């Protein structure tokens, strides 16, 4: 009888401790938002993404009804202002478009839903959440997301191997590069948390790093490599991880020596991509150079938002520019040129204002935060910089992920903004 009572007491205390732990680290808002972020780049789970999105929306609606003044105050900041100006620019791009219906149909989901609506929903869903919980959610969801896409891609590489398709020989895994760039800063933050005496945790972290690097090389996407390279060194320098910096430089020098010594094989695709120094016809009369030529013919007004409109205008004008490398449109391959083409100088200015506002606020959040979880602000800063500034200057990046960046930053900065009011 005494033993049964003791077991019940232990079980009850265990449940209480679990509930207290969950209450300390999680809330419904952080669970729904974190779940959505972790799955955002995982393919084949659309129903679960939609479920988390719906739960986020319901949470946002609950707080909006419960405390409308508090929710509205959460939207009074420069980031929301910049988003509003960019929204006006996109509306303008629809108005000036030669086919407004086509322009609206192309941007209604990636911009109006995934950027505008998502950022507002995330902001409202987390508007009543403690900053520390938001910081933990950002770090955790980014690490889970990176782990999910890493495990899935490793499995896909295994299936390729079963079919006699060797790694680094094709571009089948190129699509995952955006996800790696988005989540990668969390991996550097995880390394920053490591302590030598925690052998198991250090081993697991090292294995994850090696797996991510393997998949990153397997994408054969030089734009992704450059973005990760820049993000990595920016983050370890900002964190003052000098030992990691020195070790990384030694590792890179050894890798360069291996490539130059043909240890990877003279004819391998990976060696070719690692040694390639040209811009793949991006500048001059290439992809971006020809896009800039078209833009400068109508730099103030713009042409209207739509990939099809760009293709049509490019293909109609190619006969006037015989020096252009590509005789059919491949797109601008640059997020800044894409927006400038769509909405003219107003759109470019609006996007630059948003980018500068975001980078400024995320850097300030990192500088003013204290404790190890200040890495959340740095993750948002570095990830945004790598995705839009580095990758966005070389590839056609998807704008829809901007909604997550904005929503997270607004909620993360809310407590600091409230103190200055």
Helices and strands as residue ranges (DSSP letters): H 2-25, H 28-39, H 46-66, H 68-74, H 78-95, H 100-107, I 108-117, H 118-125, H 131-162, G 174-176, H 177-193, H 199-219, H 222-238, H 242-260, H 269-275, H 287-297, H 307-317, G 318-320, H 335-368, G 372-374, H 375-384, I 385-390, G 391-393, G 399-401, H 402-420
